Amino acid sequence: MDVDHALKPREIDLVTIRVEKATARRHEAATWLKNMGANELTETPSEEEFKSFLKSGIILCNVLNKIYPGAVSQVVEDPAGSTAPEEVAALCAYQHFENLRNFLVAVQDLGLPTFEPSDLQQEGTSLGVVNCILALKSYIEVKKLPPKIHGQSTPSVQGRYIMRKNSGLFRSSSVRNSILEKNNMNVDYSTKSLEMSDKDKQHSFSSKIEGLNIKCASFEWQKGQIQDLKHGLQDLRNCMENIGRQQIEEIAGLGKDLHEVAKAALGYQKVMEENRKLYNQVMDLKGNIRVYCRVRPFFPGQSRELSTIGLIEEGKITIVTSRNGKEGFRTFNFNKVFSPSATQEEVFSDMRPLIRSVLDGYNICIFAYGQTGSGKTHTMSGPNEITETSMGVNYRALNDLFYIVENRRQNFSYEISVQMIEIYNEQVRDLLSKNALNQKLEIRSNPQNGLAVPDASVITVQSTSDVIELMKLGQTNRAVGATAMNDRSSRSHSCLTIHIKGRELASGTILRGCMHLIDLAGSERVEKSEARGDRLKEAQHINKSLSALGDVISSLAQRSSHVPYRNSKLTQLLQGSLGGQAKTLMFVHVSPEVDALGETLSTLNFAERVSSVELGAARANKESTEVKGLREEVAHLKEELAGKNKENEMLRNMIASFRVYGAGPNALSSHVTPQPKSTKITEAKGRKSLPSLKKSNSYTEDKLSTDSDSSSTWRGSSNSFNNNNYNALNDQELGPGLAALEKQPSDLSSDNSRHTIPKMVMNKPREKLERSSDPRVSKISRNHDMLPSQKFANGPKQTVVPSRRQVTPSLAMGVKASATNGKSWK
Ligand SMILES: Nc1ncnc2c1ncn2[C@@H]1O[C@H](COP(=O)(O)OP(=O)(O)OP(=O)(O)O)[C@@H](O)[C@H]1O
């Protein structure tokens, strides 16, 4: 038997056992046949040898005839003498057929197991033949009958037995018919004989005993077979148990392997995750704008077969660009790509760390870009019906921020405030104001206190629900516009800004961060949307602002020295996030439909461009208390210095005016009161702390207010002086020269005689004035050195004279003081 080399060890064991057993039984059968006279057989024949010896059936028939002579009445011998090969082959076949058939019939009549003649063919197996021979052997052993020599047995007894068996096979054979005929004759004969004599009765009885003996022998043989089977079964059971044990061990081993593989896979995933984090960190360090791409699913009822979206991997998306039967693909790389099946939670969890950094003092900007209907609002806010699972980035971000604020309560105190604006047709509106539609707000390119739109309402919030209420108010304000202007909800850029000011309780360090969450209006092709009237105007504004965004991105990508932020309100709003040290994330959205292919490709091209923009590493807006103190002190000093400069300017201008009006320098004495000799600024130079600075201010304020007759008008520092105070002063109080100064440059330009010299003076640096050939100018310049306010200020010399409008408040203050004091400053 061929052993399959691919078999496993336990299977090989089993097969080996079977082969060994079969071989042993074959050898046993061969040995017995040899003992029964088949001398041509070896005792240990191979399977093939065994079959070839028995194939003709001669050996089998002869052995059976030795046991029961005449059991096979006619044994067809070898076709000796035939020469023609075809004749030999035919005789062999006949011999094989006849002998085997006769043998099998006889064996079956004995109640012994038979086999198929084909078992002795080349492709057959000798197992059945061996079983049959060994059964015959057992049968004889049980019967303990010595094998009889041919011709010595009693054919009638055997014949009767054979007849009684009367099997179907036997009945169907022509050879058997002839045997039957013979035996019937025997039966008839014996019956007649029984009727005739007691001898026959005895004979009949002995034949019954014989029959019983045969049955007994058969029973014994079967018992032996059952024993054999039991042993075989036991062997099999042991073998199965072994196999079972081996399998359990193997399964345990496989489990271990699987565990290892799972661990390795997890490790691989971790490494991949780590790689992505590192990649993002590198991007952070380089300050690249992060770009996440999200694909909208098909709408219900749309066919999913025609999609432009090919393969989506971790950070790659392949678009099928096949057109007119030509197959094409384009792959785009981004920081992350979300497939249509990505949930809101999955999308948010990836950007969570970015959002959290706003609490550490970073400026964050997240904006959603994409074609109309591609899912921007879905990502930023969610669908119309907002549930816990469907809520968008805005709500999740706020939830997260308030959650962390709560967790950090022991170490930090945070103030969170919110602004919500929209840019509609290039006008900025405050969505949290009742008067949203009528407002036109300005955007500052250098935000003060982080407010790019300082005039928009800033509302302090304590919880997410506060913000949700505000967002609802904002939406209502947009909705007001929608009824008035026909569904403009997606026709404007909306921006929710969250301002965060945190103070570290232990160190007093201040952190300021702000987060813009921007849902841009959808880009669309005007001709495709067939927009008319207001819609056309809106579309043009949107496209203009998005194209301005494209220009800004191009300039940034090319590192141009000039970036055209001022070309649209949108780019002005985004300036701090695109050009500053902010962390910026763009969500680019695409639709999967084939008819959106053009927009999808242009959107992704733009997005790839955006991802190449390096902003420089983001910086946290952190201020330690010391820095904060120093910064405030510097600011105060600057203010004070500016005040003093304004005074200088005022006096200089006064001199100029007096000269214009023909009054000599002495005339000043009736208007200008010298400031009390003060060392306040000198002190301030060496000051370290804010309180002393304040003291200095208050001293000046106090002095001014006690010197003043109308203290209510003048009370307060120069810093707090505003246009209203200034406007409250009338010409009488200011004097003719100052009243002239109050006029706008345009007013002055119409009065040549009065403004010629002041204008010259104002626009020239001091050195130039000193070198001037104009005697009036040089006089002013010399006088300028003697101004008491400059001595008082003891600050750095001014080389550029500030403009007239800048000096007016301090000028007014100085004049008021001089007018009431009445002393000369000379
Ligand atoms: N990821 C998504 N899963 C399920 N539905 C989505 C998804 N993205 C978008 N949609 C649905 O697609 C439709 C259009 O989405 P959405 O309004 O967010 O697009 P938009 O880009 O904001 O459009 P517009 O620019 O016109 O405002 C909505 O009905 C939205 O619910």
The ligand as an SDF file (V2000), in Angstrom:
LIG
                    3D

 31 33  0  0  0  0  0  0  0  0999 V2000
  -21.1670   60.6380    6.0740 N   0  0  0  0  0  0  0  0  0  0  0  0
  -22.4660   60.7470    5.8310 C   0  0  0  0  0  0  0  0  0  0  0  0
  -23.3200   59.7850    6.2270 N   0  0  0  0  0  0  0  0  0  0  0  0
  -24.6430   59.8850    5.9800 C   0  0  0  0  0  0  0  0  0  0  0  0
  -25.2200   60.9200    5.3370 N   0  0  0  0  0  0  0  0  0  0  0  0
  -24.4200   61.9070    4.9220 C   0  0  0  0  0  0  0  0  0  0  0  0
  -23.0040   61.8780    5.1430 C   0  0  0  0  0  0  0  0  0  0  0  0
  -22.4720   62.9910    4.6120 N   0  0  0  0  0  0  0  0  0  0  0  0
  -23.5070   63.6830    4.1110 C   0  0  0  0  0  0  0  0  0  0  0  0
  -24.6650   63.0420    4.2830 N   0  0  0  0  0  0  0  0  0  0  0  0
  -25.9880   63.4970    3.8520 C   0  0  0  0  0  0  0  0  0  0  0  0
  -25.8330   64.1030    2.5870 O   0  0  0  0  0  0  0  0  0  0  0  0
  -26.6330   65.2680    2.4870 C   0  0  0  0  0  0  0  0  0  0  0  0
  -25.7710   66.4810    2.1310 C   0  0  0  0  0  0  0  0  0  0  0  0
  -24.8530   66.6700    3.1710 O   0  0  0  0  0  0  0  0  0  0  0  0
  -24.4780   68.1090    3.7330 P   0  0  0  0  0  0  0  0  0  0  0  0
  -25.6590   68.9990    3.8510 O   0  0  0  0  0  0  0  0  0  0  0  0
  -23.6780   67.8970    4.9640 O   0  0  0  0  0  0  0  0  0  0  0  0
  -23.5700   68.6160    2.5410 O   0  0  0  0  0  0  0  0  0  0  0  0
  -22.7940   69.9950    2.4550 P   0  0  0  0  0  0  0  0  0  0  0  0
  -21.4920   69.6960    1.8330 O   0  0  0  0  0  0  0  0  0  0  0  0
  -22.7720   70.6910    3.7570 O   0  0  0  0  0  0  0  0  0  0  0  0
  -23.6790   70.7600    1.4250 O   0  0  0  0  0  0  0  0  0  0  0  0
  -23.7430   72.3530    1.1950 P   0  0  0  0  0  0  0  0  0  0  0  0
  -22.4110   72.7800    0.7280 O   0  0  0  0  0  0  0  0  0  0  0  0
  -24.7790   72.5020    0.1590 O   0  0  0  0  0  0  0  0  0  0  0  0
  -24.1100   72.9360    2.5090 O   0  0  0  0  0  0  0  0  0  0  0  0
  -27.3210   65.4300    3.8210 C   0  0  0  0  0  0  0  0  0  0  0  0
  -28.6110   64.8780    3.7140 O   0  0  0  0  0  0  0  0  0  0  0  0
  -26.4970   64.6000    4.7640 C   0  0  0  0  0  0  0  0  0  0  0  0
  -27.2680   64.1030    5.8400 O   0  0  0  0  0  0  0  0  0  0  0  0
  1  2  1  0
  2  3  1  0
  2  7  2  0
  3  4  2  0
  4  5  1  0
  5  6  2  0
  6  7  1  0
  6 10  1  0
  7  8  1  0
  8  9  2  0
  9 10  1  0
 10 11  1  0
 11 12  1  0
 11 30  1  0
 12 13  1  0
 13 14  1  0
 13 28  1  0
 14 15  1  0
 15 16  1  0
 16 17  2  0
 16 18  1  0
 16 19  1  0
 19 20  1  0
 20 21  2  0
 20 22  1  0
 20 23  1  0
 23 24  1  0
 24 25  2  0
 24 26  1  0
 24 27  1  0
 28 29  1  0
 28 30  1  0
 30 31  1  0
M  END
$$$$
